Amino acid sequence: MKWGILMKAAIDIGTNTIRMLIGKVVKGKVEVHAQFIAEPRLGAGITEGKLTYEAMARALKVLKDYKTAAQDYQVQDVFVVATSAVRDAANKKEFIDAVFNNTGWRVEVITGNEEAVLSFIGAISTLPEINGAPVIIDIGGGSTEVIFQRNGRIKGVSVNVGAVRLWEAAWPEEELRIRLLPVLREVSSLKEKILPVAVGGTATTAAAVLYGITNYSREKVQGKPLNLDELIGLKSRLAGMTMEERKNVAGLTPKRADIIVPGLDILICILRELGVTRILVSDAGILDGLLLRKQN
């Protein structure tokens, strides 16, 4: 197939998922040609401080598959970033070297602030006319970022509270709230009316389940509103199910069955503390921001 010289790919190696977006930048927005998502859970056991060999092997298999897909699309440039799990791992160099040896790709380990900036740029690029100050809530597997703009500068606050970490640590509700306080304080200080936008797997999965989306696509979840009461009800319903029952819920991928409830706990806690009852969902984020940043 022939896709033209402008086709590029962005890859985000996260704690739970590895995602790839293939597309090109047109008039300040990413024109998506293909999206890929896998859940090798690279950060499983990261609370011990190291990436396990089993998790690295799962991630490398995904990346080798993505290498084949990128070649099929005749992608000219591939940009790879790694976030929380790799950032925090004592053996990150071993993993980065293994990625290069298996794919030829150089992994850029980005800081929490860089991750926040890319997520913000990507998310707002897809929003319609903005009424209020956009606040991006990005719940990952290992960390949660809250990103906003103040005095013309993008500011992101990152805490090591993510769906996988919470699932493994099983912090009680009050400890979760305390750990999220740094991001909550920053957003509470904004004077403008905030427009909360949720990105990442927890939010898009919640939208897919609540809207009955079984054949997932960006277009089907983009801009969908979610109410706090709906999220609380969904969390309660899923928490009352066995793991096998969750795996059969329409819109919920089986590999996310164990961490969807912790992810919802984080989202619900943030919304409650901010006094927000409605949030928009966006499938755009760090991958779009990465392509936009690299467009030149």
Residue pairs with C-beta under 8 A, 6 or more apart in sequence:
1 72
1 73
1 74
2 74
3 33
3 73
3 74
3 75
4 24
5 76
6 24
6 25
6 76
7 22
7 23
7 24
7 33
7 73
7 74
7 75
7 76
8 22
8 23
8 24
8 75
8 76
8 77
8 78
8 79
8 291
8 294
9 20
9 21
9 22
9 66
9 70
9 73
9 75
9 77
9 78
9 79
10 20
10 21
10 78
10 79
10 80
10 81
10 286
10 287
10 288
10 290
10 291
10 294
11 18
11 19
11 20
11 63
11 66
11 78
11 79
11 80
11 81
11 105
11 287
12 18
12 19
12 20
12 81
12 82
12 83
12 286
12 287
12 290
13 42
13 59
13 63
13 80
13 81
13 82
13 83
13 85
13 86
13 107
14 42
14 43
14 82
14 83
14 84
14 85
14 140
14 141
14 142
15 41
15 42
15 43
15 46
15 83
15 84
15 85
15 140
15 141
15 142
15 143
15 162
15 164
15 165
16 39
16 41
16 42
16 43
16 140
16 141
16 142
16 162
16 163
16 164
16 201
16 256
16 259
17 37
17 38
17 39
17 40
17 141
17 201
18 37
18 38
18 39
18 40
18 42
18 59
18 62
18 63
18 66
19 35
19 36
19 37
19 38
19 287
20 35
20 36
20 37
20 66
20 69
20 70
20 287
21 30
21 32
21 34
21 35
21 36
21 287
21 288
21 291
22 32
22 33
22 34
22 35
22 36
22 69
22 70
22 73
22 75
23 30
23 31
23 32
23 33
23 34
23 291
24 30
24 31
24 33
24 291
25 31
25 291
25 292
25 295
28 125
28 292
29 125
29 126
29 288
30 122
30 125
30 284
30 287
30 288
30 291
30 292
32 218
33 73
34 69
34 73
35 218
36 66
36 69
38 62
38 65
39 253
39 255
39 256
40 55
40 58
40 59
40 61
40 62
41 55
41 58
41 141
41 164
41 255
42 51
42 55
42 56
42 58
42 59
42 85
42 86
43 51
43 55
43 84
43 85
43 141
43 142
43 162
43 164
43 165
44 52
44 54
44 55
44 164
44 168
45 52
45 55
45 168
46 85
46 88
46 89
46 142
46 164
46 165
47 165
47 168
47 169
49 88
49 89
49 90
50 89
50 90
50 91
51 85
51 86
51 89
51 91
51 92
51 94
51 95
56 94
56 95
56 98
59 95
60 98
60 99
60 102
63 99
63 102
63 103
63 105
64 102
64 103
66 103
67 103
67 104
67 105
70 78
77 294
78 105
79 108
79 290
79 291
79 294
80 99
80 105
80 106
80 107
80 108
81 107
81 108
81 109
81 110
81 115
81 118
81 286
81 290
82 92
82 96
82 107
82 108
82 109
82 110
83 110
83 115
83 140
83 142
83 143
83 286
84 112
84 140
84 141
84 142
84 143
84 160
84 162
85 141
85 142
86 92
86 95
86 96
86 107
86 109
87 109
87 110
87 111
87 112
88 142
88 160
89 95
92 109
95 107
96 106
96 107
96 109
99 105
99 107
100 106
100 107
110 118
112 143
112 145
112 156
112 158
113 156
113 158
115 138
115 145
115 156
115 158
115 286
116 136
116 138
116 145
116 146
116 147
116 154
116 155
116 156
116 157
116 158
117 147
117 154
117 156
117 289
118 285
118 286
118 289
118 290
118 293
119 136
119 138
119 145
119 147
119 156
119 199
119 285
119 286
119 289
120 134
120 136
120 147
120 148
120 149
120 154
120 156
120 289
121 154
121 288
121 289
121 292
121 293
122 199
122 284
122 285
122 286
122 287
122 288
122 289
122 290
122 292
123 134
123 136
123 197
123 199
123 282
123 284
123 285
123 288
123 289
124 130
124 134
124 136
124 197
125 284
125 288
125 289
125 292
126 222
126 223
126 282
126 284
126 288
127 134
127 197
127 223
127 280
127 282
128 223
130 195
131 193
131 195
132 192
132 193
132 194
132 195
133 148
133 149
133 190
133 192
133 193
133 194
133 195
134 148
134 149
134 194
134 195
134 197
135 146
135 147
135 148
135 187
135 190
135 194
135 195
135 196
135 197
136 145
136 146
136 147
136 148
136 197
136 198
136 199
136 282
136 285
137 144
137 145
137 146
137 196
137 197
137 198
137 199
137 203
137 267
137 270
137 279
138 144
138 145
138 146
138 147
138 198
138 199
138 200
138 285
138 286
139 162
139 163
139 198
139 200
139 201
139 202
139 203
139 263
139 266
139 267
140 162
140 163
140 200
140 201
141 162
141 163
141 164
141 165
141 201
141 259
142 160
142 162
142 164
142 165
143 158
143 159
143 160
143 161
143 162
143 165
144 158
144 159
144 161
144 162
144 180
144 183
144 266
144 270
145 156
145 157
145 158
145 183
146 156
146 157
146 183
146 184
146 186
146 187
146 270
147 154
147 155
147 156
147 157
148 154
148 155
148 186
148 187
148 190
148 194
149 155
150 190
155 186
157 182
157 183
157 186
158 183
159 179
159 180
159 182
159 183
160 179
161 176
161 179
161 180
161 266
162 266
163 201
163 202
163 259
163 260
163 262
163 263
163 266
164 259
164 262
166 176
166 259
166 262
166 263
166 265
166 266
167 258
167 259
167 262
171 179
173 265
173 269
176 265
176 266
176 269
177 269
177 273
180 266
180 269
180 270
180 273
183 270
184 270
184 273
184 274
187 194
187 274
188 273
188 274
194 274
194 276
195 280
196 271
196 274
196 276
196 278
196 279
196 280
197 279
197 280
197 281
197 282
198 226
198 267
198 279
198 280
198 281
198 282
199 281
199 282
199 283
199 284
199 285
199 286
200 285
201 256
201 263
202 260
202 263
202 264
202 266
202 267
203 226
203 267
203 279
203 281
203 282
204 216
204 221
204 281
204 283
205 251
205 252
205 253
205 256
205 260
205 263
206 226
206 231
206 234
206 260
206 264
206 267
206 281
207 213
207 221
207 224
207 226
207 281
208 214
208 216
208 220
208 221
208 251
208 252
209 234
209 249
209 250
209 251
209 252
210 226
210 230
210 234
210 251
211 220
211 221
211 224
211 251
212 250
212 251
213 220
213 221
213 251
214 250
214 251
216 251
218 283
218 284
221 281
221 283
222 281
222 282
222 283
222 284
223 280
223 281
223 282
224 280
224 281
225 278
225 279
225 280
225 281
226 278
226 279
226 280
226 281
227 277
227 278
228 268
228 271
228 272
228 276
228 277
228 278
228 279
229 277
231 264
231 267
231 268
231 271
232 268
234 264
235 261
235 264
235 265
235 268
238 246
238 249
238 252
238 260
238 261
238 264
239 261
241 249
243 257
243 258
246 252
246 257
246 258
246 260
247 254
247 257
249 257
252 260
267 279
271 277
271 279
